[in-house]
């Protein structure tokens, strides 16, 4: 096989442009990436996409270089043109590398940009997943950028924002392309639908169409209005430094953009592609702050019992050192039986459990119930082992909930739109954990909080309330789904009581930013789970010393067979229009292969976060998803 050097590739650019220009007879069919991102192309167009992308990227580079020369005194124009050159150059080199691989030539790769280099061999190259990225890049992104850059110096404000938005999409495609080339050939999303793996899991998937695709799309646009308005509002305020000015301009932004939806979406999308972490996360935390926080309880269902408890950390902590030690020993994905339980001589009192002591490292947990719970006194350590059945009624079934929010935002409070409904309808206590969040508290701090709360509840809660949990079910959405799966894995690894069932709602099951899956492309157009915010969340939660490729408590879909064999009943609910969709089916495959009790409800065209949309002016289709999730919980509890 011939060795090709990068210099030789550069020298061949003009030849490839000529080849592409000579074959323009092919009519490209624009796939519906938003609603049908997971469908396979009937005809392989990889070669066509390669040639067309090379031609367009070279056109882009030449135009950007001309802009730099013609506007060298205009700092802003030059800066944007340089950005175009940087992204387009890397993308061009990647695609030329792929072309060489298809010609069975080995690449000599420079190490300076290794994270974005194509490093696979010809045999490793996954043409299907590679084509998915190139198809999107070629027809949706590059065509739009070329259209905008043709009149670069005359662009209006909205058009400049549009250019920044599409450049960010191109940057994301460039970042995920190396991962797309190395998708395993036997991966669930690299094999045809009649493959035995699909045939194996199909009986365990219930596909639900809650409305027509078009109706769901309209409902989602309506529901995401508040998110976009909040983002545009914060974007307006971020232009000012003083808090008073910020608040005033945020209010002005809410009024102005609320009356102009088109400008609102443009402003919001543009803000997210260039936002700082604190500003981007502020938009997700809007329900927890300001006037929205004040009025949010108006849409909560009523509940008889709503108390916060503050759980002490009595068990072996999941620390950075604890995780890294398992990396070094090669035991991170193995059963270790290392719980390390510690029982203090004197338990805290019920008064202390209900008190938020800022001097103590406690885990805040919201306890919801359809009726008032009874508080128990402190009768000494051994009293926890005495049965109280027959003397008073005890709840023997509980649900432990872990909220979502990208590991960086939200709380148990904002998720009461549906947790209160569950508590009232199921008539069981629900413990909702408020774990520490990134960026101030990255992995594994949040997981340790969930672990400490879980262990305390299953071991000691009967000492404080009329609750003796014989059945325990965990439920989490999005980042909370990740933490529920990770907590279950930790319980199995440590050799302690495993929950009787888990419900994962649109869970984040892989935190490996270098890997690619087709549903990621949805994030390039999603207002809620925006691709740039996804990267900010992962960058905040996963520090460089941790490895999401091998760590199942970061990426639960990477869990080993040894641990999967001990998984409890598992239910998963996810929509097809969700950037996190694919990993749920990969986990389902692992569970089914080990003959575990697992089922998945797949809502056609539904977006990420649908449980939270069952509110006034939300998505009417979301109501059924909350009921379905409730039924899953009841099934596992009974």
C-alpha positions in Angstrom: 0.0 0.0 0.0 1.2 3.5 -0.9 2.1 6.0 1.9 0.6 9.4 1.2 2.1 12.5 2.9 0.0 15.5 3.8 2.0 17.6 1.3 1.1 15.3 -1.5 -2.5 15.6 -0.6 -2.4 19.4 -0.6 -0.7 19.3 -4.1 -3.6 17.2 -5.4 -6.4 19.7 -4.4 -6.8 21.2 -7.8 -7.2 17.8 -9.4 -10.1 16.9 -7.1 -11.8 20.3 -7.7 -11.6 19.6 -11.5 -13.0 16.1 -11.0 -15.9 17.5 -9.0 -16.6 20.3 -11.5 -16.7 17.8 -14.4 -19.4 15.7 -12.8 -22.3 17.9 -11.8 -25.1 15.8 -13.3 -26.0 14.1 -10.0 -29.1 15.7 -8.4 -28.6 15.5 -4.6 -31.8 14.7 -2.7 -31.9 16.7 0.6 -32.7 14.3 3.4 -35.1 15.3 6.1 -32.4 15.4 8.8 -34.8 16.7 11.4 -37.4 14.0 11.3 -35.7 11.1 9.6 -32.1 11.4 10.7 -31.8 7.7 11.5 -32.9 6.4 8.1 -30.3 4.8 5.8 -29.6 6.3 2.4 -31.0 4.0 -0.3 -28.0 4.8 -2.6 -24.5 5.2 -1.4 -23.4 8.8 -2.2 -20.2 8.9 -0.3 -18.0 9.6 -3.4 -20.4 12.3 -4.6 -20.4 13.9 -1.2 -16.6 13.8 -1.0 -16.1 15.5 -4.4 -18.8 18.1 -3.8 -17.5 18.9 -0.3 -14.0 19.3 -1.5 -15.1 21.7 -4.2 -17.2 23.8 -1.8 -14.6 23.9 0.9 -12.0 25.1 -1.6 -14.4 27.7 -2.9 -15.0 28.8 0.7 -11.2 29.0 1.4 -10.6 31.1 -1.7 -13.4 33.5 -0.9 -12.3 33.8 2.7 -8.8 34.6 1.6 -10.0 37.2 -0.8 -12.0 38.8 2.0 -8.9 38.9 4.2 -6.9 40.7 1.5 -9.6 43.1 0.5 -10.6 44.1 4.1 -7.2 43.9 5.9 -8.0 47.1 7.7 -11.4 45.9 9.0 -10.6 43.9 12.1 -14.0 42.3 12.5 -14.3 41.2 8.9 -10.8 39.8 8.9 -11.4 37.9 12.2 -14.5 36.2 10.8 -12.7 35.4 7.5 -9.8 33.8 9.4 -12.3 31.7 11.4 -13.7 30.4 8.1 -10.2 29.6 6.8 -9.3 27.7 10.0 -12.4 25.5 10.1 -12.6 24.9 6.3 -8.9 24.0 6.1 -9.3 21.3 8.7 -12.5 20.0 7.1 -10.8 19.9 3.7 -7.8 18.0 5.0 -10.1 15.4 6.7 -12.1 14.8 3.6 -9.0 14.5 1.4 -7.8 11.9 4.0 -11.0 10.0 3.6 -10.7 10.0 -0.2 -7.2 8.6 0.1 -8.5 5.8 2.4 -11.1 4.9 -0.2 -8.2 4.5 -2.7 -6.6 2.1 -0.3 -3.7 4.4 0.6 -2.3 4.7 4.1 -2.1 8.2 5.6 0.9 9.9 7.2 -0.7 12.0 9.8 0.8 15.0 11.6 0.5 14.9 15.3 -0.1 18.6 15.8 -3.8 18.3 15.1 -4.3 14.7 16.0 -7.6 15.2 17.8 -9.2 16.3 14.5 -7.2 14.0 12.2 -8.6 11.0 10.4 -6.6 8.2 11.9 -8.4 5.0 10.9 -7.3 2.5 8.2 -9.2 1.7 5.0 -10.7 -1.4 6.6 -11.8 0.5 9.7 -13.4 3.3 7.8 -17.2 3.2 8.3 -18.6 4.6 5.0 -22.2 4.8 6.2 -21.6 7.0 9.2 -19.0 9.0 7.4 -21.5 9.7 4.6 -24.1 10.8 7.1 -21.9 13.6 8.4 -20.6 14.6 4.9 -24.2 14.6 3.5 -25.3 17.0 6.2 -22.2 19.2 5.9 -22.4 19.3 2.1 -26.1 20.0 1.5 -27.2 21.9 4.6 -24.1 23.8 6.0 -21.7 24.5 3.1 -24.3 25.6 0.7 -25.6 28.1 3.2 -22.2 29.4 4.2 -21.2 29.9 0.5 -24.5 31.8 -0.1 -23.8 34.1 2.8 -20.1 34.7 2.2 -20.8 35.8 -1.4 -22.0 39.1 -0.1 -19.8 39.1 3.0 -19.1 42.8 3.3 -22.8 43.8 2.8 -24.3 41.3 5.3 -26.9 42.7 7.6 -27.0 41.9 11.3 -29.3 38.9 11.0 -27.3 37.5 8.1 -24.1 37.9 10.1 -25.7 36.0 12.9 -26.7 33.3 10.4 -23.2 33.0 9.2 -21.9 32.5 12.8 -24.6 29.9 13.4 -23.6 27.9 10.3 -19.9 28.2 11.0 -20.5 26.7 14.4 -22.4 23.8 12.8 -19.5 23.3 10.4 -17.1 23.3 13.4 -19.1 20.6 15.1 -19.2 18.5 12.0 -15.4 18.8 11.7 -15.1 17.7 15.3 -17.3 14.7 15.0 -16.1 13.5 11.6 -13.1 11.5 12.9 -15.5 9.7 15.2 -17.8 9.0 12.3 -15.1 7.3 10.3 -14.3 4.9 13.2 -17.8 3.7 14.1 -17.6 -0.1 14.4 -19.0 -1.9 11.5 -21.1 -4.1 13.8 -22.5 -1.1 15.6 -26.3 -1.0 15.9 -26.5 2.1 13.6 -24.1 0.7 11.0 -26.0 -2.5 10.3 -29.3 -2.9 8.2 -32.7 -3.2 9.9 -32.9 -6.9 9.1 -29.7 -7.7 11.0 -30.1 -10.1 13.9 -29.3 -7.4 16.5 -32.3 -5.4 15.3 -34.4 -8.5 15.1 -33.4 -9.3 18.7 -34.4 -5.9 20.2 -37.5 -5.0 18.1 -39.9 -7.1 20.2 -38.8 -5.0 23.2 -39.4 -1.6 21.5 -42.9 -0.1 21.6 -43.2 2.6 18.9 -45.7 5.3 19.8 -47.0 8.0 17.4 -48.7 10.6 19.7 -49.6 12.8 16.8 -48.6 13.5 13.2 -44.9 14.5 12.7 -46.0 18.0 11.6 -48.3 18.4 14.6 -45.5 17.4 17.0 -43.1 19.8 15.3 -45.6 22.6 15.8 -46.2 21.7 19.4 -42.4 21.6 20.0 -41.9 25.0 18.4 -44.6 26.3 20.7 -43.1 24.7 23.8 -39.6 25.9 23.0 -40.8 29.5 22.6 -40.1 30.1 26.3 -36.6 28.6 26.1 -35.7 30.7 23.0 -37.2 33.9 24.5 -35.2 33.4 27.7 -32.0 32.8 25.7 -32.6 35.9 23.6 -33.4 37.9 26.8 -30.2 36.8 28.5 -28.2 37.5 25.3 -29.5 41.1 25.3 -28.5 41.5 28.9 -25.0 40.0 28.4 -24.0 43.1 26.3 -24.0 45.2 29.5 -21.8 45.0 32.6 -23.7 46.4 35.5 -26.3 44.2 37.2 -29.0 47.0 37.0 -28.3 47.5 33.3 -28.3 43.7 32.7 -31.7 43.3 34.4 -33.2 46.2 32.5 -32.0 45.1 29.1 -33.1 41.5 29.8 -36.6 42.8 30.5 -36.5 44.9 27.3 -35.2 41.9 25.4 -38.1 39.8 26.7 -40.6 42.4 25.4 -38.9 43.1 22.1 -38.2 39.5 21.1 -41.5 38.2 22.4 -43.1 40.3 19.6 -40.6 39.1 16.9 -40.2 35.3 16.8 -37.9 35.2 13.8 -35.4 37.7 15.3 -35.8 35.9 18.7 -34.7 32.5 17.3 -31.8 34.1 15.3 -30.6 36.0 18.4 -30.9 32.9 20.6 -29.1 30.6 18.2 -26.4 33.1 17.6 -25.9 33.7 21.4 -25.5 30.0 22.0 -22.8 29.5 19.4 -20.6 32.1 21.1 -21.9 32.0 24.7 -19.7 31.7 27.7 -20.5 28.8 30.0 -22.1 30.9 32.7 -24.4 32.7 30.3 -25.4 29.5 28.4 -26.2 27.7 31.7 -28.1 30.7 33.0 -30.7 30.1 30.3 -31.2 26.5 31.5 -31.5 27.8 35.0 -34.2 30.4 34.3 -36.9 28.3 36.1 -34.8 28.5 39.2 -34.2 32.2 39.3 -36.0 35.6 39.3 -39.6 36.2 38.4 -40.0 32.7 36.8 -39.0 31.0 40.0 -41.6 33.1 41.9 -44.5 32.3 39.6 -43.5 28.7 38.7 -45.4 27.1 41.7 -48.6 28.4 40.1 -48.4 25.6 37.6 -47.4 22.9 40.1 -50.1 20.4 41.1 -51.0 20.6 44.8 -49.3 18.1 47.1 -50.0 17.3 50.8 -46.4 16.7 51.8 -43.4 18.6 50.5 -40.3 18.7 52.8 -36.6 19.0 52.2 -34.3 16.7 54.2 -30.5 17.1 54.4 -28.8 13.7 54.3 -25.4 13.2 56.0 -22.7 11.3 54.1 -22.2 8.1 56.1 -20.9 5.8 53.4 -17.7 5.4 51.4 -17.4 8.4 49.2 -17.0 8.2 45.4 -14.1 10.6 44.9 -11.7 11.4 42.1 -9.0 9.2 43.8 -11.5 6.3 44.1 -12.3 6.4 40.4 -8.7 6.9 39.2 -7.5 4.0 41.4 -9.9 1.8 39.6 -8.6 3.0 36.3 -5.1 2.1 37.3 -6.2 -1.4 38.5 -8.4 -2.0 35.5 -11.4 -2.6 37.7 -13.6 0.4 36.8 -16.0 -1.9 34.8 -15.9 -4.8 37.2 -17.6 -5.9 40.4 -15.4 -4.9 43.3 -17.6 -5.5 46.4 -16.1 -2.5 48.1 -19.0 -0.7 49.7 -17.2 0.3 52.9 -20.3 1.0 55.0 -19.7 3.1 58.1 -22.3 3.3 60.9 -21.9 6.2 63.3 -22.4 5.5 67.0 -25.0 8.2 67.2 -27.4 8.9 64.4 -28.6 12.4 63.7 -32.0 13.4 65.0 -35.1 14.1 62.9 -34.7 17.8 63.7 -31.1 17.7 62.3 -32.3 15.8 59.2 -34.7 18.6 58.5 -32.2 21.4 59.1 -29.9 22.8 56.4 -26.7 23.1 58.3 -24.3 25.0 56.1 -21.3 23.8 58.1 -22.1 20.2 57.2 -21.6 18.4 53.8 -25.2 17.2 53.4 -27.2 16.1 50.4 -30.5 18.0 49.9 -33.4 15.8 49.0 -37.0 16.8 48.4 -39.6 14.4 49.8 -43.0 14.4 48.2 -46.1 12.4 49.2 -49.8 12.5 48.6 -50.5 12.5 52.3 -48.6 13.7 55.4 -45.8 11.4 56.5 -45.2 10.6 60.2 -42.0 11.7 61.8 -40.3 9.3 64.1 -38.3 10.2 67.3 -34.8 9.2 68.3 -34.8 6.1 70.4 -31.2 5.0 70.0 -29.3 3.3 67.2 -30.8 -0.2 67.5 -34.4 1.1 67.3 -34.0 1.2 63.5 -34.0 -2.6 63.5 -37.4 -2.9 65.3 -40.4 -3.7 63.2 -43.2 -1.1 63.5 -45.7 -3.0 61.4 -49.0 -3.5 63.1 -48.5 -0.4 65.2 -48.9 2.1 62.4 -49.1 2.2 58.6 -45.8 2.2 56.8 -45.1 2.9 53.1 -43.2 -0.1 51.7 -42.7 1.3 48.2 -40.7 4.4 47.2 -39.4 6.1 44.1 -36.1 7.9 44.1 -35.9 10.6 41.4 -32.8 12.3 39.9 -33.4 15.5 37.9 -31.9 16.4 34.6 -30.2 19.6 33.4 -27.0 18.7 31.7 -25.2 18.2 35.0 -25.1 22.0 35.3 -28.6 23.3 35.9 -32.1 22.8 37.2 -33.2 21.1 40.5 -35.9 18.9 42.1 -38.0 22.1 42.3 -38.5 22.7 38.6 -39.3 19.1 38.0 -42.3 19.1 40.3 -44.5 19.7 37.2 -44.5 15.9 36.9 -43.0 14.4 40.1 -46.0 15.8 42.1 -48.4 14.1 39.6 -46.6 10.8 40.1 -46.7 11.2 43.9 -50.4 11.9 43.9 -51.4 9.3 41.4 -49.1 6.4 42.5 -49.6 7.2 46.2 -46.0 6.5 47.1 -43.3 8.8 48.6 -40.9 10.2 46.0 -37.4 11.3 47.1 -36.0 13.8 44.6 -32.2 14.4 44.9 -30.6 17.8 44.6 -27.0 16.8 43.8 -24.0 19.1 43.4 -23.6 20.3 39.8 -20.8 21.3 37.5 -18.8 23.4 36.7 -18.1 24.0 40.4 -18.6 20.3 41.2 -17.6 18.1 38.3 -17.7 14.3 38.1 -17.9 12.4 40.4 -19.3 14.9 43.0 -22.9 14.7 41.8 -22.8 10.9 41.6 -21.4 10.7 45.1 -24.3 12.8 46.4 -26.8 10.4 44.7 -24.9 7.4 46.1 -24.9 8.8 49.6 -28.6 9.7 49.4 -29.6 6.3 48.0 -27.6 4.4 50.6 -29.0 6.5 53.5 -32.6 6.1 52.2 -32.5 2.3 51.8 -30.6 1.9 55.1 -31.9 4.5 57.6 -35.1 6.2 56.3 -37.4 4.0 58.4 -35.8 5.5 61.5 -37.2 9.0 60.6 -40.5 8.4 58.7 -43.2 5.8 58.4 -41.4 4.3 55.4 -39.9 0.8 55.3 -38.9 0.4 51.7 -39.2 -3.2 50.5 -39.5 -2.0 46.9 -37.3 0.8 45.5 -37.4 2.2 42.0 -35.1 4.8 40.5 -36.1 7.3 37.8 -34.1 10.0 36.1 -34.3 12.2 33.0 -31.5 13.3 30.7 -28.4 13.9 33.0 -30.5 12.4 35.7 -31.0 9.3 33.6 -27.2 9.1 33.4 -26.9 9.3 37.1 -29.6 6.7 37.7 -27.8 4.2 35.4 -24.4 5.1 37.0 -25.9 4.7 40.5 -27.2 1.3 39.6 -23.9 0.3 38.2 -22.1 1.5 41.4 -24.5 -0.5 43.6 -23.8 -3.6 41.6 -20.0 -2.9 41.6 -20.0 -2.3 45.4 -22.1 -5.3 46.2 -25.0 -3.5 47.9 -28.8 -3.6 47.5 -29.6 -3.0 43.8 -32.9 -1.1 43.1 -35.8 -3.2 42.1 -36.2 -1.3 38.9 -35.0 1.8 37.0 -36.7 4.1 34.5 -34.4 6.1 32.2 -36.1 9.0 30.4 -34.1 10.2 27.4 -30.9 9.4 29.3 -27.4 10.7 28.5 -25.7 7.3 28.3 -22.4 8.2 26.5 -20.3 11.3 27.5 -17.6 10.5 25.1 -17.3 13.7 23.0 -15.1 12.0 20.4 -17.6 9.3 19.5 -20.2 9.7 16.8 -23.8 8.6 16.6 -26.3 9.6 13.9 -28.8 11.2 16.4 -26.1 13.8 17.3 -26.9 15.6 14.1 -30.3 16.5 15.5 -28.5 18.8 18.0 -27.3 20.9 15.1 -30.9 22.2 14.7 -32.4 21.6 18.2 -33.3 24.7 20.2 -33.3 22.9 23.5 -30.3 20.5 23.3 -28.1 22.7 21.2 -24.8 21.2 20.0 -22.7 24.0 21.5 -24.4 23.8 24.9 -24.0 20.0 24.8 -20.2 20.4 24.4 -20.2 23.0 27.2 -22.0 20.7 29.6 -19.7 17.8 28.9 -16.6 20.0 29.2 -17.9 21.2 32.6 -18.8 17.8 34.0 -16.0 15.5 32.6 -12.5 16.6 33.6 -9.5 15.6 31.4 -8.2 12.9 33.8 -11.4 10.9 33.4 -12.1 8.5 30.5 -15.7 8.2 29.4 -14.8 5.5 26.9 -14.1 3.0 29.6 -15.9 4.4 32.6 -19.5 3.0 32.8 -20.4 5.6 35.5 -19.7 8.3 32.9 -21.0 6.4 29.9 -23.4 3.7 31.2 -23.9 2.3 27.7 -20.2 1.1 27.9 -21.1 -1.1 30.9 -19.6 -4.6 30.9 -21.5 -7.9 30.5 -20.4 -8.8 34.1 -22.4 -5.9 35.5 -25.3 -6.0 33.0 -26.1 -9.6 34.2 -27.1 -8.1 37.6 -29.2 -5.2 36.2 -32.7 -4.8 37.6 -35.9 -4.3 35.6 -35.1 -1.5 33.1 -37.6 0.8 31.3 -36.5 3.5 28.9 -38.5 6.2 27.2 -37.0 8.3 24.4 -38.1 10.3 21.4 -36.7 9.9 17.9 -36.0 13.7 17.5 -33.5 13.6 20.3 -29.7 14.0 20.1 -29.4 11.4 22.8 -31.7 8.8 21.2 -29.2 6.2 19.9 -27.5 5.2 23.1 -30.8 4.1 24.6 -31.1 1.4 22.0 -27.5 0.4 22.4 -28.1 -0.1 26.1 -31.3 -2.0 25.3 -29.4 -4.4 23.1 -26.9 -5.2 25.9 -29.8 -5.8 28.3 -31.7 -8.1 25.9 -28.5 -10.0 25.0 -28.2 -10.9 28.7 -31.9 -11.8 28.8 -32.8 -9.0 31.3 -36.3 -7.6 31.8 -36.0 -4.5 29.6 -38.4 -2.5 27.5 -38.2 0.8 25.6 -40.9 3.2 24.5 -39.9 5.1 21.4 -42.0 8.2 20.7 -42.0 9.0 17.1 -40.7 12.6 16.3 -40.8 13.6 20.0 -38.0 15.8 21.3 -35.7 15.7 24.2 -37.2 16.7 27.6 -40.8 15.8 26.9 -41.7 15.0 30.5 -41.2 18.7 31.4 -43.5 19.8 28.6 -46.7 18.6 30.2 -47.6 22.1 31.4 -49.8 25.0 30.4 -48.7 26.2 26.9 -46.5 23.2 26.7 -46.9 20.1 24.4 -50.3 18.4 24.6 -48.6 15.2 23.4 -46.4 15.2 26.5 -49.3 14.4 28.8 -49.3 10.8 27.6 -45.6 10.4 28.1 -46.0 11.4 31.8 -48.7 8.8 32.2 -46.7 6.2 30.4 -43.7 6.8 32.7 -46.0 6.6 35.7 -47.3 3.2 34.5 -43.7 2.0 34.1 -42.9 3.0 37.7 -46.1 1.3 39.0 -45.3 -1.9 37.0 -41.9 -2.1 38.6 -43.1 -1.3 42.1 -45.8 -4.0 41.9 
